[in-house]
Amino acid sequence: MKLVLAIVQDKDADALAKKFIQNDVRATKLATSGGFLKAGNTTFIVGIEDSRVNEVLEIIKKSSHTREQYISNMNMDAAGTSMLGKPVQVTVGGATVFVLPVEEFKHF
């Protein structure tokens, strides 16, 4: 038995939840935030048999997309005054996934 923690962008969360349902994968969905952009994320918690871990990882991979996004660059001068710099393009999204061993799993 494994515990899969998958952190995805909010934009991908509904599609991933639907894919889990279609493939009979039970998941708990949590609203989270973080990353250097402080963007909204969704964390899915999945308890799954070892034999289905690769299936779950493939579902996550196909449902989680990277995107290009522009962020404003803040610069500080010597006096401590902040100034907006040139926007910088960054890649965001995809999924961060942890697969952990589970000693015991019960569903009541």
C-alpha positions in Angstrom: 0.0 0.0 0.0 1.2 3.5 -0.9 0.2 7.1 0.0 0.4 9.4 -3.0 0.4 13.1 -2.3 -0.1 15.1 -5.5 0.1 18.9 -5.6 -1.3 20.5 -8.7 -2.4 23.9 -9.9 -6.0 24.8 -9.2 -6.5 25.0 -13.0 -5.9 21.3 -13.3 -7.7 20.1 -10.2 -11.2 19.5 -11.5 -10.0 17.5 -14.5 -7.7 15.4 -12.3 -10.6 14.8 -9.8 -12.8 13.6 -12.7 -10.1 11.3 -14.0 -9.7 9.8 -10.6 -13.5 9.1 -10.4 -13.5 7.6 -13.9 -10.7 5.2 -12.9 -12.1 4.3 -9.5 -9.3 6.0 -7.6 -10.5 7.4 -4.2 -8.9 10.7 -3.4 -9.2 13.4 -0.7 -8.9 16.9 -2.2 -7.4 19.8 -0.1 -7.2 23.5 -1.1 -3.5 24.5 -0.6 -1.3 27.4 -1.6 2.4 27.8 -2.0 5.3 28.0 -4.4 7.2 31.1 -5.2 4.2 32.6 -6.9 2.0 32.0 -3.8 -0.6 30.6 -6.2 -3.6 28.5 -5.4 -3.0 24.8 -5.5 -4.9 21.6 -4.8 -3.4 18.7 -3.0 -4.8 15.2 -3.6 -4.2 12.5 -1.0 -4.6 9.0 -2.4 -4.2 5.6 -0.6 -3.6 3.0 -3.3 -2.4 -0.6 -3.7 1.2 -1.0 -4.9 0.0 -2.5 -8.1 -1.9 0.7 -9.1 0.7 3.3 -8.2 2.0 3.6 -11.8 -1.6 4.0 -13.1 -2.3 6.8 -10.6 1.0 8.5 -11.5 0.1 8.3 -15.2 -3.3 9.9 -14.5 -1.7 12.7 -12.6 0.9 13.2 -15.4 -1.7 13.4 -18.1 -3.9 15.8 -16.2 -1.3 18.3 -14.9 0.0 20.8 -17.4 2.9 23.3 -17.3 2.2 26.8 -18.4 4.2 29.9 -19.2 3.4 32.9 -17.0 4.8 36.4 -16.6 5.6 37.8 -13.2 6.7 41.3 -12.3 10.2 41.5 -11.1 10.8 43.7 -8.0 14.1 45.5 -7.7 15.4 47.3 -4.6 17.8 50.2 -4.9 20.4 51.2 -2.3 17.9 53.4 -0.5 15.6 50.5 0.0 13.0 51.8 -2.5 11.4 49.1 -4.5 10.8 49.5 -8.2 9.0 47.3 -10.7 11.4 45.7 -13.1 10.8 44.0 -16.4 8.3 41.1 -16.4 10.0 37.7 -16.4 8.5 34.6 -18.0 8.5 31.5 -15.8 7.2 28.0 -16.2 4.5 27.0 -13.6 2.2 24.1 -13.1 2.7 20.4 -13.6 2.6 18.3 -10.5 4.7 17.7 -7.5 4.1 14.1 -6.3 5.3 12.2 -3.3 4.8 8.4 -3.0 5.2 7.1 0.5 5.0 3.6 2.0 1.9 2.9 4.2 2.2 0.6 7.1 -1.6 0.3 7.5 -4.6 1.5 5.6 -8.3 1.2 6.7 -11.4 2.5 5.1 -14.5 2.7 7.3 
